[in-house]
Amino acid sequence: MKAGSSRLRVRLLGIDPEETSFDRRGFTGADAARARLELVGRTFVRGYRAALVDDTPSRLGETLDSVEAERRGFAYEGAAMALALLDQLLLSRRHRRFAAFIAGPASAHVYMAHVCAGWAFAQLRRGPRATQGLDPLLRWLAVDGYGFHRGYFGPSRHPLEHRAPMRFSGYSLRAFDQGLGRSLWFATGGDLTRATEAIGRFPPTRRPDLWSGLGLAVAYAGRASSELLTARRSGSGACFPPRPRCGLRRRGA
């Protein structure tokens, strides 16, 4: 890719790494959680900007694989968002760059790549119909990503606005809420108590999917202590599955 084209892409579409800082987003949290979550955000932007500079799958994969293993997945997420955004804006064949990416270097990150395609659709304010053309099953992950983007980049409005978003209904609303629930881990600065309180202000019918998303965020980007997780189980109420029983019962018993 020509250097001039790369610079223009970064200039027009680039995300400043400071956009992921707690100060810029208006998030609060303990220093330890803040440092980790801000690092996650910066790694995402690193991958995003790398894809804007050069979207050739092989070279992009080499760049992303230079990120240390623990944070590499976040870089791949950022690249997926950038490629989905380029596909939408440059009027190329739908999902061409994104499809080449997940068929090549991102094949091991295909689920989260679809999630971050949803970030691109949210950035362009497209509805769930924008996911048509993606894999019929994995497209729902893009709707999840849409919900995360809305919560992460609009925490003063969306997590606190409990009305269902327009254009989302049925399972698309459930997938949206799973992404919104993940964003609460960031919006509350990794504070499970505040995240629990935030979910409690939503209508009961939406809480299970919010809890599902929050649980994924804690596991994927969290590092909450086992004691704190155990303490917060009660907050999820009926949304938390019962403990499995040990041992086997005889058939017919």
N, C-alpha and C positions, 0 to 999 in steps of 0.2 A: 504494500500500500504506500502511496506517495506521502511524503512527510507533510506536505501542505494540507492534504485531505485529512490526515490524522489530527493535525493541530486544529483544523476547523471543527471537526467532530467534538473534540474535547472542549473547545471554546463554547460551542453552542449547546452541547448536551452534558458536559461534564458536571460531576457533583463534587463540591468542595468537601474534603475530608472533615472540615469543621462542622458540616451539616449533621454529622453523627455524634457530636459532642452533647453531653447532658445540658450544658449551658444553652446551646443553640436550640435544642429540642424542648427545653423547659422541664427536663426530667430531674428528679432528685433521688438520692440513694447513698448508701454507705460507700466509703472510699473504695473498698475491695471490689464490691460488685460494680461500681462505676468504672473502675479501671478495666475490668474484664469486658464489660459490655461495650465500652467505647472502643476497645481494641477490636472487638468483633465488627463494629461498624466501620472502622478504618480499613479492615481487611476486605470487607465487602466493597468499599469504594475502590480499593486497589484493583480488585478483579474487574470492576465495572469500567474503570478508566483503561485498563489493559485491553479490553475488548474494543473500546473506541479507537485506540491507537492502531490495532492490527487484529482484524477479525478472521484471519486465516487460521483454520482449526488447528493445524499442527503447531504453528508458532505460538498461538495463544495458549495451547495446552502446555507447552514448555515453560511459558512465563508463569502460568498458574501453578504448575508443579514445583516451582522454586519456592513457593510459600511453605512454611513448616507444616508438617502433617496435621497437627492439632487444629490449625486454622484454615487449612487449604479449602475445605468445603465452603467456607464463607466467601472465599475469593471466586470460586466457581459460581456461586449464587450471583454475585455481582456481575460477572461476565454474562451470565444467562439473561439478566435483566437488560443489559446493554444491547445484546444481539436481538432480543425480542423487540426492543424499542426501535432499532435500526430497520428491522423488517417492516414495522408498521409505518415508519416515516418516509422511507426511501422508495416506497411503492414497488418493491421487488416482489417476486413470487412469495406468497404468504408463508411466513415461518421458514424461509429458505436458510438463513444464517443459523437460526435457532435449531433447525432440524439437523444441519450438518454438525453442529456443536454436540448435541446429545447422541448423535450416531458415532461421534469420534471421541475426542478427549473427555467429554463430560458423561460418557456412558456409565461411569460408576457413581455419578451424582444426578441421575436423571430425575429423581423425585423432587429434589430441592431446586433443580433447574426449572421445572414446571412451576413451582411455587413462585419463583422470581420472574418468570414470564408474566405472572399476574401483577407484579410490581409495575411492569411497563404499561400494562393495560390501565392500571389505576392512575399512573402518571399522566396518561393521555385522556383520562376520564371516560374510557370505554366501559360499557357494561359487560355482563357475563357472556353476551353473544360474541365478544371478541375472542373467546377461547375456542370457538368453533374452528375446526381444522387441526387442532391438536389431538393427541390420542384421546379416544372417547372416554377412557377411564381416568387418565392422568390429567385431563383438562380441569378436573375438579380441584386439583392442587393449585392451579392457576387462580381459581376463585378464592382459595385460601390465601394465596399471596396478595390478592387484591385487598382482602380484609386486613392483613397485616400492614400493608402500606398505608391504608387509611388510618389505622390506629397509631402507627409509628410517626407519620408525618403530620398528623392532626390530633395530637393527644388532648388538646384543650377542648376539642369538640366531639370527636367520634366515640371514644370510650365512655364519655360522660353523657352522650346523647343516646337515649335508650330506645328511640324509635327505630324500627327496621329501616335500613337504607333503601332508597328507591331502586327499582329494577331488580331487586333480589327477593326471591320467594322460593318456597319449597326447599329442595336440597341445596340450591345455590346460596340461600341464606344460612343454612347450616355450615356449609364450607366457609363462607365469609366469616362467620362467628368463630370458627376454629382459628382462622388467621388473626382475627381481632384479639382473641384470647392470648395468642402467642405474643402479640405486641404489648400486652399488659405487663409482661415480665420486664420489658425495657422501660415502658412508661412509668412504672412504679419503682424503677431503679433496683430491680431484683428483690423487692420487699414483698414476701408472700402474704404478710398480714394486710398490706394495702391492696394487693391484687385480689385477695379474697373479698375484701370490703367492696372493691369496684365491681366484681362479678355479682355480688349480692344486690347491687342496685339495678341490675337488669331484670327483665321479666323472667319468671321461673322457667318458661319454655325455652329460653335461649341459654340458660346457664350450663347445661351439660356440654354443649359444644365449646363454650368459652373455657370451661374447665379442661376439656380435652386439649385445646390449643395451649393453655397455660402449662399443662403438664409436659407437653412436648418441648416447650421453650426451656423449662427448668432442666430437663434431661439433656437438651442439645447445647444450650448456651448458659447453663445455670451454675452448678456447683453449690446448691443449697445443702446445708448439713442434713444428715439423716434425722437428727432430733427435730429440726424445724419442719421437715417434710412430714414426719409423724404427727407433730402437733397440729399441722394444718389439714390433716385428713378429715377431721371433724367438720371443718369449714365447708367441704364439698358435699357433705350430707349424702343424699341418695345418689349423687353423681359418681361416687367412688364405688367401684365394684367390691363385693364381699370377698373376704379372703378365701382362697380355695381350700377345700378340706383335704387333709392328708390321708393317704391310704386308699385302697380300692374296696368297693362294696361288691359282694357277690351278686351275680345276675339274679334278679327276682327278689332280692332281699329288701 
